[in-house]
């Protein structure tokens, strides 16, 4: 076929595809439905045979579309949090030693960075950390009932005013009566008041 004939055929095919978009779409859908397994096997085989080629294409695309890729990753992670979490959990369980070695290597290589991050996190999340530590201590003596509103408790600790402590109205440990780690047994006291109160019960609550 001559050069002009090829161009003519190309233009004809393009025009035909434009005029038959819906027809082509319906045919492709029908073919895919009828050949799912066949296509799946062929696709898997092609990927296995072209790993390096695919890797190079993806690398080139990501480098040329950094912002677009970054935006896509954010949207994908937000929409697939549970899926990603489950996948990571499965991977970590299947590769415990590998994960352990990686964590150790990462920690050693980023020791100062991790320390700085942890310091900033503790400073900005004192309330949440206090909530976690209090629950841990309460769990040791089985003082957190199943009906405790853990989210409400977390909010109480998170919103604790500066200079105040979150105190158990009825102490978790007392020679008279032991309270529970629940939202309606918490109050704010100044640091001084909390130290003076210790594990005693204030008269007005007796």
C-alpha positions in Angstrom: 0.0 0.0 0.0 1.3 3.4 -1.0 2.1 6.2 1.6 -1.0 8.1 0.5 -3.1 4.9 0.8 -1.9 4.4 4.4 -2.8 8.0 5.3 -6.2 7.6 3.7 -6.8 4.4 5.6 -5.7 6.0 8.8 -8.1 9.0 8.3 -10.9 6.6 7.4 -10.4 4.5 10.5 -10.3 7.5 12.7 -13.5 8.9 11.2 -15.2 5.5 11.6 -14.2 5.3 15.3 -15.5 8.8 16.0 -18.8 7.9 14.3 -19.2 4.6 16.1 -18.0 5.4 19.7 -21.1 3.9 21.4 -21.1 0.8 19.2 -17.4 0.2 19.9 -17.9 0.8 23.6 -20.8 -1.7 23.7 -18.8 -4.3 21.8 -15.8 -3.9 24.1 -18.0 -4.2 27.2 -19.7 -7.3 25.8 -16.3 -8.9 24.9 -14.9 -8.1 28.3 -17.8 -9.7 30.1 -17.6 -12.8 28.0 -13.8 -13.1 28.4 -13.0 -11.9 31.9 -10.8 -14.8 32.9 -9.0 -14.9 29.6 -8.3 -11.2 29.7 -7.2 -11.4 33.4 -4.7 -14.2 32.7 -3.4 -12.4 29.6 -3.0 -9.1 31.5 -1.2 -10.8 34.4 1.1 -12.6 31.9 1.9 -9.3 30.1 2.6 -7.5 33.4 5.0 -10.3 34.5 6.8 -10.2 31.1 7.1 -6.4 31.1 7.9 -5.5 34.7 10.9 -3.4 33.9 9.1 -1.6 31.0 6.1 -0.8 33.2 8.4 0.4 36.0 10.3 2.7 33.7 7.0 4.1 32.2 5.6 4.7 35.7 8.8 6.4 36.8 8.8 8.7 33.8 5.1 9.5 34.2 5.5 10.3 37.9 8.5 12.6 37.3 6.6 14.5 34.6 3.4 14.7 36.7 4.6 15.2 40.3 1.8 17.5 41.4 -0.9 15.5 39.7 0.5 12.2 41.2 0.7 13.9 44.6 -3.0 15.0 44.4 -4.1 11.6 43.2 -2.3 9.8 46.1 -4.0 12.1 48.7 -7.4 11.4 47.2 -6.8 7.7 46.9 -5.5 7.4 50.5 -8.5 9.3 51.9 -10.9 7.1 49.9 -9.2 3.8 50.7 -8.0 4.2 54.4 -9.4 0.8 55.5 -8.3 -1.0 52.4 -4.7 0.3 52.8 -4.7 -0.4 56.5 -5.8 -4.0 55.9 -3.3 -4.5 53.1 -0.4 -3.2 55.3 -1.5 -5.3 58.2 -1.5 -8.4 56.0 1.9 -7.6 54.6 3.4 -6.9 58.0 2.0 -10.2 59.4 3.5 -12.1 56.4 6.8 -10.3 56.6 7.4 -9.9 60.3 11.2 -10.3 60.2 11.6 -8.1 57.1 9.4 -5.4 58.7 11.4 -5.6 61.9 14.7 -5.3 60.1 13.3 -2.3 58.0 12.0 -0.5 61.2 15.4 -1.0 62.9 17.3 0.3 59.8 14.9 3.2 59.4 15.1 4.2 63.1 18.9 4.1 63.0 19.1 6.2 59.8 16.5 8.7 61.1 17.1 8.8 64.8 17.4 12.5 65.2 14.5 13.2 62.9 12.2 10.7 64.8 13.3 12.3 68.2 12.4 15.8 66.9 9.1 14.6 65.5 8.2 12.8 68.8 9.1 15.9 70.8 6.8 18.1 68.6 4.0 15.5 68.7 4.1 15.2 72.5 4.1 19.0 72.8 1.1 19.3 70.5 -0.9 16.3 71.8 -0.3 16.3 75.6 -4.1 15.8 76.2 -4.3 12.8 74.0 -1.2 11.2 75.4 -2.5 11.9 79.0 -5.8 10.2 77.9 -3.9 7.2 76.6 -1.7 6.9 79.7 -4.7 7.2 82.1 -6.6 4.5 80.2 -3.6 2.2 80.3 -3.3 2.7 84.1 -7.0 2.2 84.5 -7.0 -0.9 82.4 -4.4 -2.4 84.7 -6.8 -2.4 87.6 -9.8 -3.1 85.4 -11.4 0.3 86.1 -12.6 1.0 82.5 -16.1 -0.6 82.0 -17.2 -1.6 78.5 -19.9 1.2 78.5 -17.3 4.0 79.1 -17.4 6.6 76.3 -13.8 6.5 75.3 -14.2 9.3 72.7 -15.8 11.6 75.3 -13.0 10.8 77.8 -10.4 11.6 75.1 -12.1 15.0 74.4 -12.0 15.8 78.1 -8.3 15.2 78.3 -7.7 17.0 75.0 -9.6 20.1 76.1 -8.0 20.3 79.6 -7.1 24.0 80.2 -3.4 25.0 80.6 -2.3 24.7 84.3 -5.1 22.2 85.1 -5.1 18.4 85.5 -7.8 15.9 84.7 -8.8 14.3 88.0 -11.0 11.3 88.9 -13.7 12.7 91.3 -13.9 9.2 92.9 -10.3 8.0 92.9 -9.5 4.8 91.0 -7.6 3.6 94.1 -8.9 4.4 97.5 -9.2 2.7 100.9 -12.9 3.8 101.0 -14.3 3.3 97.6 -12.9 2.9 94.1 -14.2 4.9 91.1 -14.3 4.1 87.4 -12.5 5.6 84.5 -15.6 7.0 82.9 -16.5 10.4 81.5 -18.8 11.5 84.3 -16.1 10.7 86.9 -13.7 13.3 85.5 -13.2 16.9 86.4 -10.6 19.7 86.0 -8.5 20.7 89.0 -5.6 23.1 89.2 -2.2 21.3 89.5 -2.1 22.4 93.2 -5.6 21.2 94.0 -4.9 17.9 92.3 -1.7 17.3 94.3 -3.5 18.2 97.6 -6.5 16.0 96.8 -4.3 13.0 95.7 -6.4 9.9 96.0 -8.8 11.3 98.6 -12.5 12.0 98.0 -13.5 15.7 98.4 -16.2 16.1 101.1 -18.8 17.4 98.8 -18.8 14.1 96.9 -19.3 12.0 100.0 
